[in-house]
Amino acid sequence: TFYYFVRLCLDKILLQCILQSRTLSGADAINALRPFYFAVHPDFFGQHPKEREVNENSLKRLNGYLENLQKPGFRSFKPTQLTFYVREREPNSSNVQEPFSASGFRAVSFTLHTRDLLSTVLDILNSCSLSTEHIQSLNVNSQPHKEAKSTVNRPIKWDKTYYSFTGFKDPEEELEQAQRVETTLLSWLDYNEASAVKKLKKSLPLRKELERLKIELSHELQLSDIRWQRSWGIAHRCSQLHSLGRLVQQRPEILENVKGRTVVFTDRSGMSAAGHIMLGTMDVHHHWTKIFERLPNYYKLQKRLLLLEDRISQLLGGIQVIYIEELQPLFTLEEYFETLNSFYNKLRDSRLPFHPRSLRGLQMILESDRYAPSLHELGHFMIPTVCDPAALQWFIFAKAQEARENLKRKEEMMITEKELINTSTERFSLDRLYKDPSVSSAQMIDCCKRLLEESLPYLQGMHLCISHFYSVLQDGDLCIPWNWKN
């Protein structure tokens, strides 16, 4: 009995020491952020599509930031500004299940620039005016545990052979196993399938209506495509197309210049850097009408922009200036022209000695929020507008061959990705399989390969989105993280 008592005491002391010495883990971060997730989760904003979309996009960026913090050796951090609509609770409510107050929600914006999980979690909670008292119960420190001066409080570290010989359980190993317990794909699908199927069935008539409206308007206006910047719900999209249809009936003469163009429903009206007609979803017909009336002037500015891109290309040895909607901010045509013009003047004055056409076949994008050039895994150079010309020249020369290899790999990956999407769609009888723009081709390929190794009858007839987190969207689409666990 005494021996058993001593063992229990030693195990308890060891477990306590381990808890006190560890830093915040990924599982701890998720637990610590539960009040935050409850306050901002998109599922609670079903009646507010704009706020729901803002929270969905911000959660994706936040999850990416938290993932990077957990990567060993990751050093390249860029401040990340996030905006969330936070549900208001009753002032005296301490229970997360209490209803939020009549005021509904409030907008909160903050910038993440911390380099460890604990500081990041505290910043998020404090920015949203949420309690941080529960974090103390996790017994974590942002700095590694310092060795105690007193021998009494020094952690007792038993050799692994002690547990093998005695048959006792290793508290450290049990702790590691507990931390590894995460949501698995099968368990999540099993729990959420019924809800997704119910929402999907309810949305089917609206989905057919959306497709009909899109085809009719595209044909009538001879549009190249109709898109949405955000993943608004089906009902919201139908409403936007109905609005455009009414404008066509009321003012058919102003829509003569849209032939062959793409219309994008987004947050503001104008023309995008990619040359697409942007219709702000919060604007009335009067604003849309002005945009259509200005199209001839926009087309003139677009020609000047293309000429400016050619001049920059000539100064940089034939490298092509491109604009990638998925990776860059949604610039208006005017904003992008000013960015290009400023960069061109800087290059022209520096007179860099690039041999003509020596860099043909390579690509670059301009970024206003960076200070050092970099090479993207997809093969294009990411060039800051404030980059020093001499440093730019050295960097491009040093990375040119790697860039060509990345571009070639990109083409191969896109083919593989398309094949895997088609195979997965057919294998699981999915109605649709797509990915969030923030998911790379490499991540999508890895995800599909692992999916094809599984038996997933839950997915038949479903809409599956590969993203960074689990969610059932308001119209029944299933979102799963690309790095799901099983």
C-alpha positions in Angstrom: 0.0 0.0 0.0 2.8 2.4 0.9 4.6 1.6 -2.4 1.3 2.3 -4.4 0.9 5.6 -2.5 4.5 6.6 -3.3 3.9 5.8 -7.0 0.8 7.9 -7.1 2.6 10.8 -5.5 5.5 10.6 -7.9 3.3 10.4 -11.0 1.2 13.4 -9.8 4.4 15.5 -9.2 5.8 14.6 -12.6 2.6 15.4 -14.4 2.3 18.8 -12.6 5.9 19.6 -13.5 5.3 18.7 -17.2 2.2 20.9 -17.3 4.1 23.8 -15.7 7.1 23.6 -18.1 5.3 23.3 -21.5 4.5 26.2 -23.8 1.0 26.6 -25.3 0.2 23.8 -27.8 -2.1 23.9 -30.8 -4.8 22.0 -28.8 -4.5 24.4 -25.9 -4.9 27.4 -28.3 -8.1 25.9 -29.7 -9.5 25.4 -26.2 -8.4 28.9 -25.1 -10.1 30.4 -28.1 -13.5 28.7 -27.6 -15.2 31.8 -26.3 -13.9 33.7 -29.3 -15.1 31.0 -31.8 -18.5 31.0 -30.1 -18.7 34.8 -30.5 -17.7 35.0 -34.2 -18.6 31.6 -35.8 -20.3 32.2 -39.2 -23.1 29.7 -38.4 -24.5 32.2 -35.9 -24.8 34.9 -38.7 -27.2 33.1 -41.0 -29.5 36.1 -41.2 -26.6 38.5 -41.9 -24.8 37.3 -45.0 -22.3 40.3 -45.2 -21.1 39.8 -41.6 -21.1 36.0 -42.0 -18.8 36.4 -45.1 -16.4 38.8 -43.3 -16.1 36.3 -40.4 -15.6 33.3 -42.7 -12.7 35.0 -44.6 -11.1 36.4 -41.4 -11.3 32.9 -39.8 -9.5 31.4 -42.8 -6.7 34.0 -42.4 -6.5 33.5 -38.7 -6.3 29.7 -39.0 -3.5 30.1 -41.5 -1.6 32.5 -39.1 -2.0 30.0 -36.2 -0.8 27.1 -38.5 2.3 29.1 -39.4 3.1 29.7 -35.7 3.2 25.9 -35.1 5.6 25.2 -38.0 9.1 24.5 -36.7 11.6 27.0 -37.8 9.0 29.4 -39.3 10.4 32.9 -39.2 8.8 35.0 -42.0 5.8 36.7 -40.4 3.8 39.5 -41.9 1.4 41.6 -39.7 -2.1 40.3 -40.4 -5.1 42.7 -40.0 -8.4 41.0 -39.3 -11.9 42.1 -38.8 -14.6 40.2 -37.0 -18.3 40.8 -36.2 -18.5 39.7 -32.5 -21.8 38.6 -31.1 -22.8 40.7 -28.1 -23.9 38.9 -24.9 -25.8 40.2 -21.9 -23.4 42.2 -19.6 -23.9 39.9 -16.6 -23.7 36.7 -18.6 -20.8 34.4 -17.9 -22.2 31.3 -19.5 -21.3 30.9 -23.2 -24.7 29.5 -23.9 -26.5 32.7 -22.9 -28.2 34.5 -25.7 -26.5 37.7 -27.0 -28.0 41.0 -26.4 -30.5 42.9 -28.5 -27.7 45.0 -30.0 -26.7 42.0 -32.0 -23.0 42.3 -32.8 -20.2 44.7 -33.1 -17.3 45.1 -35.6 -13.8 44.5 -34.1 -10.5 45.0 -36.1 -7.0 44.1 -34.9 -3.6 43.3 -36.2 -1.7 40.1 -35.4 2.1 40.4 -35.2 3.0 38.1 -32.4 5.3 35.1 -32.9 4.0 32.6 -30.3 0.7 31.0 -29.7 0.0 32.3 -26.2 0.6 36.0 -27.0 -1.5 35.6 -30.1 -4.4 34.0 -28.2 -4.3 36.7 -25.5 -4.2 39.5 -28.2 -7.3 38.0 -29.9 -9.3 37.7 -26.7 -8.3 41.1 -25.4 -9.1 42.7 -28.8 -12.6 41.3 -28.6 -13.0 42.2 -25.0 -13.3 38.5 -24.0 -12.1 37.1 -20.7 -8.7 35.6 -20.4 -9.1 34.1 -16.9 -9.7 30.6 -18.2 -6.2 30.6 -19.8 -4.6 30.5 -16.3 -6.1 27.0 -15.8 -4.0 25.8 -18.7 -0.8 26.4 -16.6 1.2 27.7 -19.6 3.9 30.2 -20.0 4.9 32.2 -23.0 8.6 31.5 -22.1 10.2 28.1 -21.4 10.1 27.1 -17.8 13.2 28.2 -15.9 15.0 25.7 -13.7 14.0 26.2 -10.1 16.6 27.3 -7.7 15.3 25.1 -5.0 16.0 21.4 -5.2 12.6 20.8 -3.6 10.8 22.2 -6.7 13.1 20.7 -9.3 11.1 18.5 -11.7 11.6 14.7 -11.3 12.4 13.2 -14.7 12.2 9.4 -14.7 13.9 7.4 -17.4 11.5 5.6 -19.9 12.9 2.2 -18.6 11.3 3.0 -15.2 7.8 2.8 -16.7 8.7 -0.2 -18.9 10.1 -2.2 -15.9 7.3 -1.3 -13.4 4.4 -1.2 -15.9 3.3 2.1 -14.6 1.8 4.7 -17.0 4.1 7.4 -18.3 2.3 10.7 -17.5 4.3 12.6 -20.3 3.2 10.0 -22.9 -0.4 10.2 -21.8 -0.3 14.0 -22.0 1.1 13.8 -25.6 -1.6 11.3 -26.6 -4.3 13.6 -25.2 -2.9 16.5 -27.2 -3.0 14.5 -30.4 -6.7 13.9 -30.0 -8.3 16.1 -32.7 -11.4 16.2 -34.7 -11.3 13.5 -37.4 -12.9 13.6 -40.8 -15.1 10.6 -40.3 -16.4 11.7 -36.9 -17.1 15.2 -38.1 -19.0 13.9 -41.2 -20.9 11.5 -39.1 -22.0 14.3 -36.8 -22.8 16.9 -39.4 -24.1 14.9 -42.4 -27.8 15.2 -41.4 -27.6 19.0 -41.0 -25.8 19.4 -44.3 -28.2 17.2 -46.2 -31.2 19.2 -44.8 -29.7 22.5 -45.8 -28.7 21.2 -49.2 -32.2 19.9 -50.0 -33.7 23.2 -48.9 -31.3 25.2 -51.2 -31.8 23.0 -54.4 -34.7 25.1 -55.8 -32.7 28.3 -55.3 -29.6 26.7 -56.8 -31.6 25.9 -60.0 -33.0 29.5 -60.0 -29.5 30.9 -59.7 -28.2 28.9 -62.6 -31.2 29.9 -64.7 -30.7 33.6 -64.0 -27.0 33.4 -64.6 -27.4 31.8 -68.0 -30.2 34.2 -69.1 -28.3 37.3 -68.1 -25.0 36.1 -69.5 -26.7 35.4 -72.9 -28.7 38.6 -72.9 -25.7 40.8 -72.1 -23.2 38.6 -74.0 -21.1 38.4 -70.8 -18.0 36.2 -70.5 -18.9 35.3 -67.0 -20.7 36.3 -63.8 -18.8 35.9 -60.5 -18.9 36.7 -56.8 -16.0 38.0 -54.8 -17.4 36.4 -51.6 -19.2 33.2 -51.0 -22.6 34.7 -50.3 -25.5 32.4 -49.8 -27.6 31.2 -52.8 -30.6 33.4 -51.9 -28.3 36.5 -51.7 -26.8 35.8 -55.1 -30.3 35.3 -56.7 -31.3 38.7 -55.3 -28.2 40.3 -56.8 -29.0 38.8 -60.3 -32.7 39.9 -60.0 -31.4 43.4 -59.3 -29.2 43.4 -62.4 -32.1 41.9 -64.4 -34.3 44.8 -63.4 -31.7 47.3 -64.4 -31.4 45.7 -67.8 -35.1 46.1 -68.3 -35.2 49.7 -67.1 -32.0 51.0 -68.9 -31.1 48.6 -71.7 -29.1 51.3 -73.6 -26.4 51.7 -70.9 -25.4 48.0 -71.1 -24.2 48.1 -74.7 -20.5 48.2 -73.7 -20.5 45.0 -71.6 -20.1 42.5 -74.4 -17.4 39.9 -73.6 -16.8 41.3 -70.1 -17.0 39.6 -66.7 -19.3 41.0 -64.0 -18.2 40.5 -60.4 -20.5 41.2 -57.5 -18.3 42.6 -54.7 -18.1 45.2 -51.9 -17.7 48.3 -54.1 -18.5 49.4 -57.6 -16.0 50.2 -60.4 -13.6 48.3 -62.6 -11.1 45.9 -61.1 -7.4 45.7 -62.0 -8.2 42.6 -63.9 -10.6 44.5 -66.1 -13.8 43.1 -64.6 -16.9 45.2 -64.0 -17.5 45.4 -60.2 -21.0 45.9 -58.9 -21.1 46.8 -55.2 -23.8 44.7 -53.5 -24.5 47.6 -51.1 -25.0 50.1 -53.9 -28.3 51.0 -55.5 -29.1 51.0 -59.2 -28.1 54.6 -59.5 -24.5 53.7 -58.6 -24.5 50.7 -61.0 -25.9 52.9 -63.8 -22.9 55.3 -63.4 -20.5 52.5 -63.7 -22.0 51.3 -66.9 -22.0 54.8 -68.3 -18.3 55.2 -67.4 -17.2 52.0 -69.2 -15.8 53.7 -72.3 -13.5 55.8 -70.0 -12.5 52.7 -68.1 -11.5 50.9 -71.3 -9.3 53.8 -72.3 -7.6 53.7 -68.9 -7.2 49.9 -69.2 -5.3 50.4 -72.5 -3.0 52.8 -70.8 -2.5 50.3 -68.0 -1.6 47.5 -70.5 0.9 49.8 -72.2 2.5 50.6 -68.8 2.9 46.9 -68.1 4.7 46.4 -71.4 7.1 49.3 -70.6 7.9 47.8 -67.2 8.4 44.4 -68.9 10.9 46.0 -71.3 12.9 47.6 -68.5 13.1 44.2 -66.7 14.3 42.0 -69.5 10.9 40.9 -70.8 9.5 39.6 -67.5 5.7 39.6 -67.6 3.7 41.8 -65.1 0.6 39.9 -64.1 -2.3 40.4 -61.6 -3.5 37.3 -59.7 -7.0 37.9 -58.2 -6.7 35.0 -55.7 -3.4 36.3 -54.3 -3.6 40.0 -54.4 -6.0 42.6 -52.9 -9.0 43.6 -55.0 -7.5 46.8 -56.6 -9.7 49.1 -58.7 -8.3 49.9 -62.1 -7.4 53.4 -60.9 -5.5 52.1 -57.9 -3.6 49.6 -59.9 -2.7 52.1 -62.5 -1.2 54.4 -59.9 0.8 51.5 -58.4 2.2 50.6 -61.8 3.0 54.2 -62.8 4.9 54.8 -59.6 6.9 51.6 -60.0 7.6 52.4 -63.7 9.0 55.9 -62.9 11.3 54.4 -60.3 12.6 51.8 -62.7 13.0 54.2 -65.5 15.1 56.6 -63.4 17.3 53.8 -62.1 18.3 52.5 -65.6 18.9 48.9 -64.6 21.1 47.0 -67.1 18.8 44.1 -68.0 19.5 42.4 -71.3 16.5 42.7 -73.6 14.2 39.6 -73.5 16.7 37.8 -71.1 13.8 37.1 -68.7 11.1 36.2 -71.1 8.8 33.6 -69.8 9.1 34.7 -66.2 6.3 36.5 -64.3 6.0 39.0 -61.5 3.3 40.7 -59.4 3.5 44.0 -57.6 2.7 44.2 -53.9 2.4 47.3 -51.8 2.6 45.6 -48.3 6.0 44.0 -48.7 9.5 45.4 -48.3 11.7 42.6 -49.7 11.3 40.7 -53.0 10.5 37.0 -52.8 9.8 34.0 -55.1 6.4 32.4 -54.8 6.1 28.6 -54.9 4.0 28.9 -58.1 6.9 30.6 -59.9 6.1 34.3 -60.0 8.2 37.0 -58.4 6.5 39.0 -55.7 8.0 42.5 -56.0 7.4 45.3 -53.5 6.6 48.7 -55.0 9.2 50.2 -52.7 11.9 47.7 -53.5 15.4 49.1 -54.1 16.2 48.7 -57.9 19.7 47.3 -57.3 18.5 44.7 -54.8 15.7 43.8 -57.2 18.1 43.2 -60.1 20.4 41.0 -57.9 17.4 39.0 -56.6 15.8 38.3 -60.0 19.1 37.2 -61.5 19.8 34.9 -58.5 16.3 33.3 -58.6 15.6 33.2 -62.4 16.4 29.5 -62.9 14.4 28.5 -59.8 11.5 30.6 -61.0 11.5 28.7 -64.3 11.5 25.4 -62.5 8.6 26.5 -60.3 6.6 27.6 -63.3 7.1 24.3 -64.9 6.1 22.5 -61.7 3.0 24.7 -61.4 1.8 23.6 -64.8 2.3 19.9 -63.9 0.5 20.4 -60.5 -2.5 22.1 -62.1 -3.0 19.2 -64.5 -2.6 16.7 -61.5 -5.0 18.8 -59.4 -7.7 18.8 -62.1 -7.4 15.1 -62.6 -7.7 14.4 -58.9 -10.7 16.7 -58.5 -12.5 14.8 -61.4 -11.5 11.4 -60.0 -12.6 12.3 -56.4 -15.9 13.8 -57.7 -16.7 10.6 -59.6 -15.5 8.3 -56.9 -17.6 9.8 -54.1 -20.5 10.8 -56.4 -20.2 14.4 -55.4 -22.3 17.0 -57.0 -19.4 19.5 -56.7 -15.9 19.5 -55.4 -14.0 22.8 -55.2 -11.5 24.6 -53.0 -11.1 27.9 -51.2 -8.8 30.3 -53.1 -6.4 30.3 -50.1 -5.8 26.6 -50.6 -2.8 25.9 -52.8 -2.6 23.3 -55.6 -0.1 21.3 -53.5 -2.5 21.2 -50.5 -5.4 20.3 -52.8 -3.5 17.5 -54.4 -2.4 16.1 -50.9 -6.0 16.3 -49.7 -7.5 14.5 -52.7 -5.0 11.8 -52.6 -5.8 11.0 -49.0 -9.5 11.2 -49.6 -9.3 8.6 -52.4 -7.9 6.2 -49.9 -11.0 6.4 -47.7 -14.5 5.0 -48.0 -16.8 8.0 -47.5 -20.5 7.2 -48.3 -21.5 10.4 -46.5 -20.4 12.5 -49.5 -22.8 11.2 -52.1 -24.6 14.1 -53.8 -22.9 16.7 -51.6 -21.1 19.9 -52.3 -17.6 19.6 -50.8 -15.3 22.6 -50.3 -11.7 22.1 -49.3 -10.7 24.9 -46.9 -8.8 25.4 -43.7 -11.5 24.5 -41.2 -14.6 22.5 -40.6 -17.9 24.1 -41.3 -21.4 23.5 -42.8 -22.4 26.5 -44.9 -25.9 27.9 -44.8 -26.8 26.2 -48.2 -25.5 22.8 -47.2 -21.9 22.9 -48.6 -19.5 20.9 -46.4 -16.2 22.6 -45.7 -13.3 20.5 -44.5 -9.6 21.4 -43.9 -7.2 20.3 -46.5 -5.0 18.6 -43.8 -7.9 16.7 -42.2 -7.0 14.0 -39.7 -8.3 10.4 -39.6 
